[in-house]
Amino acid sequence: MSKFSKGILFGAVVGAASGLLFAPRSGKATRQKFVDELEDWSDLKEDFNEKLDHFKESAQALQAAADMYIEPFIDGINQDVENFMFQVEPRLDQLQEQVEKIQSELPEMPTED
């Protein structure tokens, strides 16, 4: 449990105990109220720890799923890019040849001085 969580829990217990001690009740009623409050806080702590454990398990499952699916996805994208480049490169060469041919066949334009 982090220091912050422990601090909040400690502060809540001290606050509850102080409220019980200064409440206008008989000693027996105050002690019973104090015991009840401690039981409630104990239950709350157990519930918090259970949910924290569940969250950790979910985070681990998410990480495992990410590890399982992300790498193949990236590999697939890289393969698609390689395939695209393989198909495009010959066409780019043809276009470059055509541009050079057109430029060589165009009459030179007179330049203005």
Buried (B, 14 or more C-beta within 10 A) or exposed (E): EEEEEEEEBEEEBEEBEEEBEEEEBEEEEBEEBBEEBBEEBEEEBEEEEEEEEEEEEEEEEEEEEEEEEEEEEEEEEEEEEEEEEEEEEEEEEEEEEEEEEEEEEEEEEEEEE
